[in-house]
């Protein structure tokens, strides 16, 4: 089925409903080493106190604070306790040299830092130059988190600091949200894989790597990346494999009104929906459901393909992975700009402090221009010009 022209809002709603199937809420268990950027499926309670024992916060001398009330005072050094040693027992009237992280000996309730002492190694004594109070420079067991206390909340997207907390309490298997599986097929006989010889009339394939990277950056597991020539049989075979291994398939190219539109020609007889969306870049859009798997078909121009992903696919992937929605905000323009009436424009933009300006070039083939951009400027279809200082909606890339 082929429909007519849609607004961006209409197509966003259509794609959102098509990709709602991705939000299954299923979970998986992954090793801690693979948990970075995954979304916690369950709230994690600490299985132990952290720290699990009283230990020294400083390099210094463990003492009973009452014995150093009147300073300076010189006392014998009982020995040394290092990180990883057993705690031991402090003899009355003695000091025990202690390293950062070492367990506090029984009978000691404070640590005097090295810089407040003078050691006489030959005599085996230390002079304490400043008094102290109970608990000074001592980390108490459970002062960070207690056994059974909440460590991390379900829905947390795990960053390095969260991995540190999970590792610190000894957890190895982490319950996370399942990621949507994505397959990518870029089409076009003119495309050449990077590293191969670039013959006449050929261009390097940037859509496949870019869409795969975009999907991975937004919480998906990319299970297949293929390139298809303008051959319907080849495309059909690749598509058949893609829908077997993936939860959603993204294609680029072959969706417009010219000859050799391999994606459109293959999917249209199978119920594919191809429309013109009132946007620039990215007007030609299509979709289908093949063997229960949604297929989104993007235009072949590199900027059009990536803008299409940002506008239509990215929000659904992030929601399925448990990620927060893409960041949008209203920022003032640093310069004047003009736009095309009747089409919602997604212009490449560059942040300039707390203002934004259009990036050079608007062509849908200008990949280097897109690489220089930080954001997309979302210009309404009924806007033809904006002045410096006017607020514009900005989508962070």
Long-range contacts (C-beta under 8 A, 24 or more apart in sequence): 1-268, 1-271, 1-272, 1-273, 2-268, 2-272, 2-273, 2-274, 2-275, 3-273, 3-274, 3-275, 4-275, 4-276, 5-275, 5-276, 5-277, 5-278, 6-275, 6-276, 6-277, 6-278, 6-285, 7-277, 7-278, 7-344, 7-381, 8-277, 8-278, 8-279, 8-311, 8-344, 8-381, 11-275, 11-277, 11-285, 11-312, 12-311, 12-312, 12-315, 14-287, 15-287, 15-296, 15-312, 15-313, 15-316, 16-315, 16-316, 18-287, 18-289, 18-294, 18-296, 19-248, 19-294, 19-296, 19-313, 19-316, 19-317, 19-320, 20-316, 21-247, 21-294, 22-180, 22-247, 22-248, 22-294, 22-316, 22-317, 22-319, 22-320, 23-316, 23-319, 23-320, 24-178, 24-320, 25-177, 26-177, 26-178, 27-175, 27-176, 27-177, 27-178, 28-175, 28-176, 28-177, 28-178, 28-179, 29-173, 29-174, 29-175, 29-176, 30-173, 30-174, 30-176, 31-172, 31-173, 31-174, 32-163, 32-166, 32-167, 32-171, 32-172, 32-173, 32-174, 35-158, 35-163, 35-166, 35-174, 35-176, 36-158, 36-159, 36-160, 36-163, 37-157, 37-158, 37-159, 37-219, 38-157, 38-158, 38-174, 38-176, 38-177, 38-179, 39-155, 39-156, 39-157, 39-158, 39-176, 39-177, 39-219, 39-321, 39-322, 39-323, 40-152, 40-153, 40-154, 40-155, 40-156, 40-157, 40-158, 40-174, 40-175, 40-176, 40-177, 41-154, 41-175, 41-176, 41-177, 41-322, 42-154, 42-175, 43-150, 43-152, 43-153, 43-154, 44-150, 44-151, 44-152, 44-166, 44-171, 45-148, 45-149, 45-150, 45-151, 46-145, 46-146, 46-147, 46-148, 46-149, 46-150, 46-151, 46-169, 47-147, 47-169, 47-170, 47-171, 48-147, 48-169, 48-170, 49-141, 49-142, 49-145, 49-146, 49-147, 50-142, 50-144, 50-145, 50-168, 50-169, 51-139, 51-140, 51-141, 51-142, 51-143, 51-144, 52-141, 53-87, 53-103, 53-104, 53-141, 54-87, 54-103, 54-104, 54-138, 54-139, 54-140, 54-141, 55-83, 55-101, 55-102, 55-103, 55-104, 55-138, 55-139, 56-98, 56-99, 56-100, 56-101, 56-102, 56-104, 56-111, 56-137, 56-138, 56-139, 57-100, 57-111, 57-137, 57-138, 57-139, 58-100, 58-111, 58-113, 58-114, 58-137, 59-98, 59-99, 59-100, 59-113, 59-114, 60-97, 60-98, 60-111, 60-112, 60-113, 60-114, 60-116, 60-117, 60-137, 61-95, 61-96, 61-97, 61-98, 61-111, 61-112, 61-114, 61-117, 61-126, 61-128, 62-90, 62-95, 62-96, 62-97, 62-98, 62-104, 62-105, 62-108, 62-110, 62-111, 63-90, 63-95, 63-96, 63-108, 63-109, 63-110, 63-111, 63-112, 63-128, 63-132, 64-90, 64-92, 64-107, 64-108, 64-109, 64-110, 65-109, 65-110, 65-131, 65-132, 65-133, 65-134, 65-136, 67-92, 67-93, 68-112, 68-128, 68-131, 68-132, 69-131, 70-131, 71-128, 71-129, 71-130, 71-131, 72-127, 72-128, 72-129, 73-127, 73-128, 74-120, 74-125, 74-126, 74-127, 74-128, 75-125, 75-126, 75-128, 76-124, 76-125, 77-119, 77-124, 77-125, 77-126, 81-105, 95-126, 95-128, 97-126, 104-138, 109-134, 109-135, 109-138, 110-134, 110-135, 110-136, 110-137, 110-138, 111-136, 111-137, 111-138, 112-136, 112-137, 113-137, 145-169, 155-322, 157-322, 157-323, 157-324, 177-321, 177-322, 179-219, 179-220, 179-221, 179-320, 179-321, 180-219, 180-220, 180-221, 180-247, 180-248, 180-317, 180-320, 180-321, 181-220, 181-221, 181-222, 181-223, 181-245, 181-246, 181-247, 181-248, 182-212, 182-215, 182-220, 182-221, 182-222, 182-223, 182-246, 182-247, 182-248, 182-249, 182-250, 182-317, 183-222, 183-223, 183-224, 183-225, 183-226, 183-241, 183-242, 183-243, 183-245, 183-246, 183-248, 183-249, 183-250, 184-208, 184-211, 184-212, 184-215, 184-222, 184-224, 184-225, 184-226, 184-249, 184-250, 184-251, 184-252, 185-226, 185-227, 185-228, 185-235, 185-238, 185-239, 185-242, 185-249, 185-250, 185-251, 185-252, 186-211, 186-226, 186-227, 186-228, 186-251, 186-252, 186-253, 186-300, 187-227, 187-228, 187-229, 187-230, 187-235, 187-251, 187-252, 187-253, 187-254, 187-262, 187-263, 187-300, 188-227, 188-229, 188-230, 188-253, 188-254, 188-300, 189-229, 189-230, 189-231, 189-260, 191-227, 193-227, 206-302, 206-367, 207-252, 207-253, 207-298, 207-300, 207-302, 207-305, 208-252, 210-302, 210-305, 210-306, 211-250, 211-252, 211-298, 211-305, 211-306, 211-309, 214-306, 214-309, 214-310, 214-313, 214-314, 215-250, 215-309, 215-313, 215-317, 218-314, 218-317, 218-318, 218-321, 218-323, 219-317, 219-318, 219-320, 219-321, 219-322, 219-323, 220-317, 220-320, 220-321, 228-262, 230-254, 230-260, 230-262, 231-262, 232-262, 232-265, 232-266, 235-262, 235-263, 235-266, 236-266, 239-266, 239-290, 239-295, 242-293, 243-290, 243-291, 243-292, 243-293, 243-295, 244-291, 246-293, 247-293, 248-293, 248-294, 248-295, 248-296, 248-313, 248-317, 249-290, 249-293, 249-294, 249-295, 249-296, 250-295, 250-296, 250-297, 250-298, 250-309, 250-313, 251-295, 251-296, 251-297, 251-298, 252-297, 252-298, 252-299, 252-300, 252-305, 253-299, 253-300, 253-305, 254-297, 254-300, 255-284, 255-285, 255-286, 255-297, 255-298, 255-299, 255-300, 256-284, 256-299, 256-300, 257-284, 263-297, 264-297, 267-295, 267-297, 272-297, 278-342, 278-343, 278-344, 278-381, 279-311, 279-343, 279-344, 279-345, 279-346, 280-340, 280-343, 280-344, 280-345, 280-346, 281-307, 281-346, 281-364, 282-307, 282-308, 282-311, 282-346, 282-364, 283-343, 285-312, 299-364, 301-364, 301-365, 302-364, 302-365, 302-367, 302-370, 303-348, 303-363, 303-364, 303-365, 303-366, 303-367, 303-369, 303-370, 304-364, 306-370, 307-346, 307-376, 310-346, 310-376, 310-395, 310-397, 311-346, 311-395, 326-395, 326-396, 327-395, 327-396, 328-378, 328-393, 328-394, 328-395, 328-396, 329-393, 329-394, 329-396, 330-391, 330-392, 330-393, 330-394, 331-355, 331-356, 331-391, 331-392, 331-394, 332-356, 332-388, 332-389, 332-390, 332-391, 332-392, 333-357, 333-386, 333-387, 333-388, 333-389, 333-390, 333-391, 333-392, 334-388, 335-388, 336-385, 336-386, 336-387, 336-388, 337-377, 337-379, 337-385, 337-386, 338-384, 338-385, 339-379, 339-383, 339-384, 339-385, 339-386, 340-384, 341-381, 341-382, 341-384, 342-381, 343-381, 344-378, 344-379, 344-380, 344-381, 345-377, 345-378, 345-379, 346-376, 346-377, 346-378, 346-379, 346-395, 347-376, 347-377, 347-379, 348-372, 348-373, 348-375, 348-376, 348-377, 349-373, 349-374, 349-375, 349-376, 349-377, 349-394, 350-374, 350-375, 351-375, 356-392, 356-394, 373-397
